[in-house]
Amino acid sequence: MQCRVGCGACCIALSISSPIPGMPDGKPAGVRCVQLTPDNRCKIYDHPDRPAVCARLRPSAEMCGQNADEAYAYLMELERLTSPIPLDAIVFPPE
């Protein structure tokens, strides 16, 4: 499966603990990556500084759903289930 162009759900919903150019401490779940363009494309997609976790992530029908909203909901639930900190205790900034 190919990524849905302009989705960006994984670049917002997922937490990334490794450094990202412009985000040296990574990013928490629910926070938009600074490398995500306004039309939800990765600025560093083929760049060597792209975090390994991003390069290894592969889209799937289950993860991506039918649209970006479904993908975001799925990924946030995955974060909730795997987070050492309850996500309902974290206040996310409005988009």
KEFIMAR-246471 format. One line per 4 residues: number of its first residue (from 0); their letters; for each residue x, y, z of N, C-alpha, C, O. Coordinates in steps of 0.1 Angstrom, whole numbers. Layout:
NUM = A = X,Y,Z,X,Y,Z,X,Y,Z,X,Y,Z; ...
This chain:
0 = MQCR = 8,-12,0,0,0,0,9,12,0,19,13,6; 5,23,-7,12,35,-8,5,45,2,-7,44,5; 13,55,7,8,65,16,-2,73,8,-1,75,-4; -12,78,15,-22,87,9,-16,101,9,-13,106,19
4 = VGCG = -15,106,-3,-9,119,-5,-17,129,3,-29,130,2; -10,138,11,-16,148,18,-23,144,31,-31,152,37; -21,131,36,-27,126,48,-20,132,60,-26,140,67; -8,128,62,0,134,73,-4,129,87,2,133,97
8 = ACCI = -13,120,88,-18,115,102,-6,110,110,-5,112,122; 3,102,104,14,96,111,24,107,116,31,105,126; 24,118,109,33,129,112,28,138,123,34,147,127; 15,135,127,9,143,137,6,134,149,9,137,161
12 = ALSI = -1,123,147,-6,114,158,6,107,165,5,106,178; 15,102,159,26,94,165,36,102,173,40,113,169; 40,97,184,52,103,191,64,98,185,65,86,180; 75,106,185,88,102,179,98,106,190,99,118,193
16 = SSPI = 105,96,195,115,99,206,129,103,200,137,108,208; 131,100,188,144,104,182,144,118,177,133,123,174; 156,124,175,157,138,170,151,139,156,152,130,148; 145,150,153,140,154,140,146,167,137,146,176,146
20 = PGMP = 151,170,125,156,184,122,145,194,126,134,194,121; 149,203,135,139,213,140,132,209,152,125,217,159; 133,196,156,127,191,168,138,182,175,136,170,174; 148,187,181,159,179,186,155,169,197,162,159,199
24 = DGKP = 144,171,203,139,162,214,128,152,208,122,146,216; 126,152,195,116,144,190,102,152,191,103,164,193; 91,145,191,78,151,192,68,142,200,69,130,198; 60,149,208,49,141,214,38,137,205,36,143,194
28 = AGVR = 30,127,209,18,124,201,9,135,200,7,143,210; 3,137,189,-7,147,187,-2,161,183,-9,170,181; 11,162,182,18,174,178,23,173,164,29,163,160; 20,183,156,24,183,142,39,184,141,45,193,147
32 = CVQL = 45,176,133,59,176,130,63,189,123,55,193,114; 74,195,126,78,208,119,82,205,105,83,214,97; 85,193,102,88,189,88,76,186,79,78,183,67; 64,188,84,52,185,76,48,198,70,46,208,77
36 = TPDN = 46,198,57,43,210,49,28,213,52,20,205,57; 23,225,48,9,229,49,0,219,42,-12,217,46; 5,213,31,-4,203,24,-1,189,29,-4,179,22; 5,187,41,7,174,47,17,165,40,14,153,38
40 = RCKI = 28,170,35,38,162,29,51,164,37,53,175,43; 59,154,38,71,154,46,82,161,38,86,157,27; 88,172,44,99,179,37,112,171,37,120,174,28; 114,162,45,126,154,46,124,139,43,132,131,47
44 = YDHP = 114,136,35,111,122,31,123,114,27,125,103,32; 131,119,18,142,112,13,155,116,18,166,113,13; 155,124,29,167,130,35,173,120,45,165,113,52; 186,119,47,192,110,57,189,114,71,190,105,80
48 = DRPA = 185,126,74,181,130,87,167,126,91,163,129,103; 160,121,82,146,116,86,148,105,96,156,96,94; 140,106,107,141,95,117,139,81,112,130,79,103; 147,72,117,145,58,113,131,53,115,126,45,106
52 = VCAR = 125,56,126,111,52,128,102,56,117,93,49,113; 104,68,112,96,73,101,98,65,88,89,61,81; 111,62,85,115,55,73,110,41,73,107,35,63; 109,35,85,105,21,87,90,19,87,85,8,84
56 = LRPS = 83,30,90,68,29,91,62,26,77,65,33,67; 54,16,76,48,12,63,33,13,64,27,8,74; 26,20,55,12,21,55,5,8,53,10,-1,47; -6,7,60,-15,-5,58,-29,-1,58,-33,10,63
60 = AEMC = -38,-9,52,-52,-6,52,-58,-4,66,-66,5,68; -54,-12,75,-59,-11,89,-54,3,95,-62,10,101; -42,6,94,-36,18,99,-42,31,93,-45,40,99; -43,31,80,-46,43,72,-61,45,71,-66,56,68
64 = GQNA = -69,34,72,-84,36,71,-88,41,57,-80,39,47; -99,47,57,-105,52,44,-101,67,42,-102,72,30; -96,74,52,-92,88,51,-83,92,62,-80,84,71; -78,104,62,-69,109,71,-75,109,86,-68,107,95
68 = DEAY = -88,112,87,-94,112,100,-94,99,106,-91,97,118; -97,88,98,-96,75,103,-82,71,107,-80,64,117; -72,75,99,-58,71,102,-54,78,115,-48,72,123; -58,91,117,-54,98,129,-60,91,141,-53,89,151
72 = AYLM = -73,88,140,-80,81,151,-73,68,155,-71,65,167; -70,60,145,-63,47,147,-50,49,154,-46,42,163; -42,58,148,-28,60,154,-29,66,168,-20,63,176; -38,75,171,-39,80,184,-43,69,194,-39,69,205
76 = ELER = -52,60,190,-55,49,198,-43,40,201,-41,35,212; -35,38,191,-23,30,192,-14,37,202,-8,30,210; -12,50,201,-4,57,211,-10,56,225,-2,53,234; -23,57,226,-29,56,239,-26,42,245,-23,41,257
80 = LTSP = -27,32,237,-25,18,242,-10,15,245,-8,6,253; -1,22,240,13,19,241,21,30,249,33,28,252; 14,40,253,21,51,260,23,48,275,14,43,282; 35,51,280,37,50,295,30,60,303,28,59,315
84 = IPLD = 26,71,296,19,82,302,5,82,296,3,82,284; -6,82,304,-19,82,299,-22,94,290,-20,105,295; -25,92,278,-27,104,269,-38,113,273,-38,124,269; -48,108,281,-59,116,285,-53,126,296,-60,136,299
88 = AIVF = -41,124,300,-35,133,310,-27,144,303,-23,154,309; -26,143,290,-18,153,282,-28,162,275,-37,157,269; -25,175,276,-33,185,269,-26,188,256,-15,193,256; -32,185,245,-27,187,232,-30,201,227,-42,206,230
92 = PPE = -21,208,220,-25,222,215,-35,220,204,-35,210,197; -43,230,202,-53,230,191,-46,231,178,-35,237,177; -51,225,168,-45,225,154,-49,238,147,-45,240,136
